[in-house]
Amino acid sequence: MQRETMVRSVRERQEPWDIVVIGGGATGAGVAVDAAARGLSVALLEAYDFGKGTSSRSTKLVHGGVRYLEQGNISLVMSALKERGLMRQNAPHLVHDLAFVVPNYSWWEAPFYGIGLKMYDLLAGKYGFGASKLLSKEETLQRVPALEPNELRGGVVYYDGQFDDARLLIHLMMTAADHGATVLNYCPATGLTLDPDSYVNGVTARDQETGEELTLKARMVVNATGIFTDSVRQMADPQAEDIVVTSQGIHLVFDRSFLQSDTALMVPRTSDGRILFVIPWHGHAVAGTTDTPVSAPSLEPKPLEEEINFILETAARFF
């Protein structure tokens, strides 16, 4: 997967590509793998490193969406649980089971979350990662010793998945290339070309390594740029109105002694209605996340003081 070979493939191709994908994150990589595996000619362009944005900054979890179960979105949960199982099946070197404890500090939490997580198990079916069960106070503290013991009544343990998002993304790119796709990083799309009827029929790009201008003819162009979707849409139509509403979420990384466990913690309801996870990760503990509206997307977002304080204050109630 030599970069110069990829550049040459783009430079020398005269025929239109079946698909040109703009964006080298999880969505773009998935499109490239799927299309190339079907025998289509595919070129993928990424402005920076593959997975530079959201796709390498996740909470490192492969889950079915417990919060969607609470919202009653059963079909979404079932779909996500199936995908979770397939990811473990297809990439067992990158996806593994992870136990989560939901601590109970009120009398109603054990039956409420216990029943909900049993339903979660049932929906997973053959793709299940392990059976949930109720824990006594002693068992809960044994699994997560750093928990606040005062008023702790017990907990529920359930199982989801953990994965290395950046490594999985690179493996997807390698798989796409193995199927014949041309995947090129540090080559931002600079514009879209239009046919006489104003339909998009290609992409212009610049090789950041050499400054060379490239033109890729395409039967279809896929905009997989995530939070930057609108900037690509406006290459085709400068008058196009924005359709993406942006927000940011942060994680805080602590020393592993903060968690003192190989079991993750899930706080099912915080003051802003989100779930808070604290997970073991490469000798550390990662806590997150937030959901803060921002006025515009940023390639290098910075955490806000109120976001940092929110995670610290929420975690402090449980540790």
C-alpha positions, 0 to 999 in steps of 0.5 A: 500500500505504497502512497506513490503507487496510489498517486500514480493510479490517480494520475494515470487513470483516464476512465471515470472512477465508479466512485470517488469518496471524499473523506477517510474516516469510518464512513469513507473507509466503509464505503470504499471496502463495500464498493471495492469488494463488489468490483467497482473502481474506487478512489478515496481522498483524505485531507490529513491522516486517515481517521484524523477526525471523529473516527479516532476520537471515540469512547473506544466502545462497540455497543448496541446503544443502551440509551436507545433501548430506554428510548424505545428504539428497539430496531436500532438497538437490534441492528447495533447489537448485530453489528457489534457481534459481526465486528468481534467475529471479523476483527477479533484482534481489535474487538473484545468483550468488556464488562460494565458495572451500573452502580445502584444507589437507589432502591428502584435502580436494581430492578429497573436497570436489571430488567432493561439489561436482561432485555438487552441480552435477549435482543443480542441473541446469538451475538451476545457478549455475556449475560447480565446479572445483579450484584450485591454491594460487596460484589460491586465494590469487588469489581470496581473498588474505587466506587463511593461505598456510602449508600451503595446498594449494589449494581448490575454487570453487563457486557459490551465490546471495546475496540481500537478505533484507529487500528480498525480504520487502518485495517479497513483501508488496507482491506479496501486496497486489497480489493483494488481501491486507491486510498490516498491521504494528505490529498484534500479535495479542492473542488467538484467538477460539473457536467453541462447539466450541473451534475457532479462528475468529478473531483479536483484534489491536491497532493499535499506532499508535492503540490501536484493538482489532480483531477478525478473523473467520477460516475458518483462522488460520495461525501463522507466528510462528517462534520465538514459535510457542508463545505463539500456540498458548497463546492457543488453549490455555493448557495447550499444551506448548511444541513449539519448542526455541530456539537463536540464531546470530550473525554478526560484521561486519568491514571489507571488508579482512578478506576482500579479495575479492568471493569468499566463503569456506566452511569446511566443518567447524568445531569444533562441526560447523557450516559457517562462511561469510565473505561480501562484503556491502555493502562489509563482510565478514560471518562466521557463524554459530553455533548456541547453545541458549537457554532462551527466544526473544528479539526482540532477542537479544544475542551471547554472548562464547563465540559471538563468540570461536568465530567469531573463533578459527575465522576466525583459523585461515584468515586 
